[in-house]
Amino acid sequence: MSDMDTALVAAYRLNGQGGGELLSVSELQAAWASDEAPVWMHLDFRHDDVATYLNDLAELDETVVEALLEEDTRPRVAKFGRGIVTTLRGVNHNPGAAMDDMISLRVWMTPKRMITLRRRPLKAASDVRERLDAGDGALSVPDLLAWLVEALVDQVGDYSHQLDNALGELEELQLAKGDVDADDLTRLRRPFITLRRFMGPQRDCLSQLAQSPQWIDETTQVALRENANQLSRYVEDFSAMQERALILQEQIWSEHNEQLNQRMYMLAIITTVFLPLSFLTGLLGINVGGIPGADSPYGFAVFITLTVVMGLGVMWLLKRKHWW
C-alpha cells in the first residue's frame, strides 16, 4: 500500500552489506516479530493507523508512543529501557515550502530495530532509502542512524551556503548602489532565527547520542561526533550571518535617515529663503489705504527688485554661516 492510505511509508530489512529489502506490511509483521536482521520502519504519523504500527506491531510502551507522537517537539534524546527516542529536524525541500520550515523526524531505535516518523516528506530519509535500494547504504541500525544524521547535516550545510551567498549579494549591492530593499533583508534574516533555534539543540543531541548507549559501535560514535562538530560550525556560521545581516540593516537605516535629513534640510533652506518674501507679500497685500507704491507705475518693479535682493541676501547669509 502507498503512504496515501496507510501510515507506513516504507520498511526495510537490512542485509548487512549496504542494501535493504523493501518489505510489505505482512512481511514487516513477520520480520519485526522474529527476524534477527536489522529492520527499519518509516511512518507518516498524520494517518490514524500509526498507533496500530506502534502499539500492535512494534509493541512499544505507552510512554514511548506518547514521546513519538508529541505535537510540538524540539531536538532531544531520551532513554527508554534498552531503546532511545530522539527527535531531529531537517530542512524542508518540499515544493512550495519555505526551507526554514523545519521538518521533525522522530526516531525510536534499539540494537536491531528502528522506527522513524515524520509529518511531511523529508529528503534526508528519501536519500537514505535510495542508498539502501542501490546497495550502498547502512549496514546496521546504528549505521542507519549515522546515515540519517549525515544527510540531515549535509542539507543544513547546503542551505547555509545558499543563505551566505544571498547575504553576500545583498552586501555587494549595498556597497555598489546602496539600493537594498529592507524587505528582502528581513526575509533573509528570518531563517537565521529558526536555524539557530533548532540546530543548537540538535548539535547537543548528536553529541549525547555519540556517548550512549553501549550498543552504538565506535565507528558510528565517531561519525555522530563529526556530524555534531560540523553542525556546530554551521550554528556559528548562522550567528555570524545574523550579525552581518544586522550590520547591513543598520547601514540601510542609516542611509535612509541620511536621505531624510538631507531632504528636510533642503526644505528648511527653502523655507528660510522664502519666509521674508512671504512676509513682504503678505504685508503689502493687505487691503488698506497707504500701501507704498500703490499709485506708482514703478511700484511692482520696485517690489520685485526688493524681493530678489532680499532673497539673495538671505542666501548669502546662509552661505556665509556655512548653513548651506
C-alpha positions as CSV (number, residue, x, y, z in Angstrom):
1,M,0.0,0.0,0.0
2,S,1.1,3.6,-0.6
3,D,1.6,6.1,2.1
4,M,-1.6,7.8,0.9
5,D,-3.8,5.3,2.7
6,T,-1.6,3.9,5.4
7,A,0.9,5.3,7.9
8,L,3.6,3.0,6.5
9,V,5.8,4.9,4.1
10,A,8.4,2.2,3.8
11,A,10.0,-0.7,5.7
12,Y,13.4,-2.3,5.1
13,R,15.2,-5.4,6.2
14,L,18.9,-4.6,6.2
15,N,21.2,-7.3,4.7
16,G,24.4,-6.1,6.5
17,Q,26.1,-5.4,3.2
18,G,24.8,-1.9,2.5
19,G,21.5,-3.0,0.9
20,G,18.0,-3.5,2.1
21,E,14.9,-5.5,1.2
22,L,11.7,-3.4,0.9
23,L,9.0,-5.1,2.9
24,S,5.3,-5.3,2.6
25,V,3.0,-4.9,5.6
26,S,2.7,-8.7,6.1
27,E,6.5,-9.2,5.6
28,L,7.1,-6.4,8.1
29,Q,4.9,-8.0,10.7
30,A,6.8,-11.3,10.3
31,A,10.2,-9.7,10.2
32,W,9.6,-7.4,13.2
33,A,8.4,-10.3,15.4
34,S,11.0,-13.0,14.6
35,D,13.8,-11.8,12.3
36,E,17.2,-11.2,13.8
37,A,18.2,-8.9,10.8
38,P,18.0,-5.2,11.4
39,V,14.6,-3.7,10.4
40,W,13.7,-0.1,9.7
41,M,10.1,1.1,9.7
42,H,9.4,4.6,8.3
43,L,6.0,6.0,9.2
44,D,3.8,9.1,8.4
45,F,2.1,9.9,11.7
46,R,-0.6,12.0,10.0
47,H,-2.6,8.8,9.4
48,D,-4.9,7.3,12.0
49,D,-3.4,3.8,11.9
50,V,0.0,5.0,13.0
51,A,-0.9,3.8,16.6
52,T,-1.6,0.3,15.1
53,Y,2.0,0.1,13.9
54,L,3.4,1.4,17.2
55,N,1.2,-0.4,19.7
56,D,0.3,-3.6,18.0
57,L,3.1,-4.3,15.5
58,A,6.1,-2.8,17.4
59,E,4.5,-3.3,20.8
60,L,6.1,-0.2,22.2
61,D,5.3,1.1,25.7
62,E,2.7,3.8,26.0
63,T,5.3,6.3,27.2
64,V,7.4,5.7,24.1
65,V,4.4,6.1,21.9
66,E,3.4,9.4,23.6
67,A,7.0,10.6,23.1
68,L,7.0,9.8,19.4
69,L,3.6,11.3,18.7
70,E,4.0,14.6,20.6
71,E,2.7,17.5,18.5
72,D,5.5,20.0,19.1
73,T,9.0,18.8,19.8
74,R,12.5,20.2,19.8
75,P,15.6,18.2,19.2
76,R,16.2,15.9,22.2
77,V,17.4,12.5,23.4
78,A,15.6,10.3,25.9
79,K,16.3,6.7,27.1
80,F,13.5,4.2,27.5
81,G,14.8,0.8,28.6
82,R,17.2,-0.5,26.0
83,G,15.9,1.9,23.4
84,I,16.3,5.5,22.7
85,V,13.9,8.2,21.5
86,T,15.4,11.2,19.7
87,T,13.9,14.0,17.7
88,L,15.8,15.7,14.9
89,R,15.0,18.4,12.5
90,G,15.7,18.6,8.7
91,V,15.5,21.3,6.0
92,N,12.2,21.4,4.1
93,H,12.7,20.6,0.5
94,N,9.0,20.1,-0.4
95,P,7.8,22.1,-3.4
96,G,6.3,25.5,-2.5
97,A,7.5,25.3,1.2
98,A,10.0,27.5,2.9
99,M,13.2,25.7,3.5
100,D,13.5,27.1,7.1
101,D,10.1,25.5,7.9
102,M,11.9,22.6,9.5
103,I,10.6,19.1,9.4
104,S,10.6,16.9,12.5
105,L,12.0,13.4,12.4
106,R,11.1,11.3,15.5
107,V,13.3,8.2,16.0
108,W,13.0,5.1,18.1
109,M,15.8,2.6,18.0
110,T,17.2,-0.5,19.7
111,P,20.2,-2.5,18.6
112,K,18.1,-4.3,15.9
113,R,15.1,-2.1,15.2
114,M,14.5,1.5,14.1
115,I,11.2,3.4,13.8
116,T,11.2,6.9,12.2
117,L,8.1,9.1,12.0
118,R,7.6,12.3,10.0
119,R,4.6,14.5,9.2
120,R,5.8,15.7,5.8
121,P,8.2,14.1,3.3
122,L,11.8,14.5,4.4
123,K,14.5,14.5,1.8
124,A,17.1,13.1,4.1
125,A,15.0,9.9,4.7
126,S,14.4,9.6,0.9
127,D,18.2,9.9,0.3
128,V,18.9,7.1,2.8
129,R,16.3,4.9,1.2
130,E,17.8,5.4,-2.2
131,R,21.2,4.3,-0.9
132,L,19.7,1.2,0.5
133,D,17.9,0.4,-2.8
134,A,21.3,0.9,-4.6
135,G,23.1,-1.4,-2.1
136,D,25.3,1.3,-0.9
137,G,23.7,2.2,2.4
138,A,23.7,1.4,6.1
139,L,24.9,-1.9,7.5
140,S,23.1,-1.8,10.8
141,V,20.7,0.2,12.9
142,P,23.4,2.4,14.4
143,D,24.9,2.9,10.9
144,L,21.4,3.8,9.6
145,L,21.2,6.5,12.3
146,A,24.6,7.8,11.2
147,W,23.4,7.9,7.6
148,L,20.3,9.8,8.5
149,V,22.2,12.3,10.6
150,E,24.8,12.9,7.9
151,A,22.0,13.5,5.4
152,L,20.3,16.0,7.7
153,V,23.5,17.8,8.5
154,D,24.7,18.0,4.8
155,Q,21.4,19.6,3.8
156,V,21.7,22.1,6.6
157,G,25.2,22.9,5.2
158,D,23.8,23.3,1.7
159,Y,21.2,25.7,3.0
160,S,23.8,27.6,5.0
161,H,25.8,28.1,1.8
162,Q,22.7,29.4,0.0
163,L,22.0,31.9,2.7
164,D,25.6,33.0,2.8
165,N,25.6,33.6,-0.9
166,A,22.3,35.5,-0.8
167,L,23.6,37.7,2.1
168,G,26.8,38.3,0.2
169,E,24.9,39.5,-2.8
170,L,22.9,42.0,-0.7
171,E,26.1,43.3,0.9
172,E,27.7,43.8,-2.5
173,L,24.6,45.6,-3.8
174,Q,24.6,47.8,-0.7
175,L,28.3,48.7,-1.3
176,A,27.8,49.3,-5.0
177,K,24.5,51.1,-5.2
178,G,23.1,51.4,-1.7
179,D,19.8,50.2,-3.0
180,V,18.9,47.2,-0.9
181,D,15.3,46.5,-0.2
182,A,14.8,46.2,3.6
183,D,12.0,43.6,3.0
184,D,14.5,41.4,1.2
185,L,16.8,41.6,4.1
186,T,14.1,40.9,6.6
187,R,13.0,37.7,4.7
188,L,16.7,36.6,4.7
189,R,17.1,37.2,8.4
190,R,14.1,35.0,9.4
191,P,15.8,31.6,8.6
192,F,18.8,32.5,10.8
193,I,16.5,32.7,13.8
194,T,14.8,29.3,13.0
195,L,18.0,27.5,12.2
196,R,19.8,28.7,15.4
197,R,16.7,27.7,17.4
198,F,16.7,24.1,16.3
199,M,20.3,23.4,15.2
200,G,21.9,24.4,18.5
201,P,19.9,21.8,20.5
202,Q,20.3,19.3,17.6
203,R,24.1,19.6,17.9
204,D,23.8,18.8,21.6
205,C,21.6,15.8,20.7
206,L,24.2,14.4,18.4
207,S,26.9,14.8,21.0
208,Q,24.7,13.0,23.5
209,L,23.9,10.2,21.0
210,A,27.6,9.7,20.4
211,Q,28.2,8.9,24.1
212,S,25.3,6.4,24.6
213,P,24.1,3.8,24.6
214,Q,26.7,1.0,24.7
215,W,25.4,-0.9,21.7
216,I,26.3,2.0,19.3
217,D,29.6,1.0,17.8
218,E,32.7,3.1,17.8
219,T,32.5,3.9,14.1
220,T,29.0,5.3,14.5
221,Q,30.1,7.3,17.5
222,V,32.9,8.8,15.6
223,A,30.5,9.7,12.7
224,L,28.0,11.2,15.1
225,R,30.7,13.3,16.8
226,E,32.0,14.5,13.4
227,N,28.5,15.5,12.4
228,A,28.0,17.3,15.7
229,N,31.2,19.2,15.1
230,Q,30.1,20.1,11.6
231,L,26.7,21.2,12.8
232,S,28.4,23.3,15.5
233,R,30.3,25.1,12.7
234,Y,27.1,25.8,10.9
235,V,25.5,27.2,14.0
236,E,28.5,29.5,14.4
237,D,28.0,30.5,10.7
238,F,24.4,31.3,11.3
239,S,25.3,33.5,14.3
240,A,27.9,35.3,12.1
241,M,25.4,35.7,9.2
242,Q,22.8,37.1,11.6
243,E,25.3,39.7,12.9
244,R,26.2,40.6,9.3
245,A,22.6,41.0,8.4
246,L,22.1,43.2,11.5
247,I,25.0,45.4,10.4
248,L,23.6,45.6,6.9
249,Q,20.2,46.5,8.3
250,E,21.8,49.3,10.3
251,Q,23.6,50.6,7.2
252,I,20.3,50.7,5.3
253,W,18.6,52.6,8.1
254,S,21.5,55.0,8.4
255,E,21.3,55.7,4.7
256,H,17.6,56.2,4.8
257,N,17.9,58.5,7.7
258,E,20.6,60.5,5.9
259,Q,18.5,60.9,2.9
260,L,15.6,62.0,5.0
261,N,17.8,64.5,6.8
262,Q,19.1,65.9,3.6
263,R,15.5,66.4,2.3
264,M,14.4,68.0,5.5
265,Y,17.5,70.3,5.4
266,M,16.7,71.4,1.9
267,L,13.1,72.1,2.8
268,A,14.4,74.1,5.8
269,I,16.6,76.2,3.5
270,I,13.8,76.9,1.0
271,T,11.5,77.9,3.9
272,T,14.2,80.2,5.3
273,V,14.7,81.9,1.9
274,F,11.0,82.4,1.2
275,L,9.9,83.3,4.7
276,P,10.9,87.0,4.5
277,L,9.4,87.2,1.0
278,S,6.2,85.7,2.2
279,F,6.2,88.3,5.0
280,L,6.6,91.2,2.4
281,T,3.9,89.9,0.1
282,G,1.5,89.4,3.0
283,L,2.3,92.8,4.3
284,L,1.8,94.6,1.0
285,G,-1.2,92.6,0.1
286,I,-3.4,93.8,2.9
287,N,-6.5,95.7,1.6
288,V,-6.0,99.1,3.5
289,G,-5.0,102.5,2.4
290,G,-1.5,103.9,2.4
291,I,0.3,100.9,0.8
292,P,3.6,102.2,-0.5
293,G,3.8,102.3,-4.3
294,A,0.2,101.6,-4.8
295,D,-0.3,104.6,-7.1
296,S,3.2,104.5,-8.7
297,P,3.7,102.9,-12.1
298,Y,7.0,101.6,-10.9
299,G,5.7,100.0,-7.7
300,F,5.6,96.5,-9.0
301,A,9.1,96.6,-10.4
302,V,10.5,98.1,-7.2
303,F,8.8,95.3,-5.2
304,I,10.2,92.6,-7.4
305,T,13.7,94.1,-7.2
306,L,13.3,94.3,-3.4
307,T,12.2,90.7,-3.1
308,V,15.1,89.4,-5.3
309,V,17.6,91.4,-3.3
310,M,16.2,90.2,-0.1
311,G,16.2,86.5,-1.3
312,L,19.8,86.8,-2.5
313,G,20.8,88.4,0.8
314,V,19.3,85.6,2.8
315,M,21.1,83.0,0.6
316,W,24.4,84.9,1.0
317,L,23.9,84.9,4.8
318,L,23.2,81.2,4.9
319,K,26.3,80.6,2.7
320,R,28.5,82.7,4.9
321,K,27.3,80.9,8.1
322,H,28.0,77.6,6.3
323,W,24.4,76.5,6.8
324,W,24.1,75.8,3.1
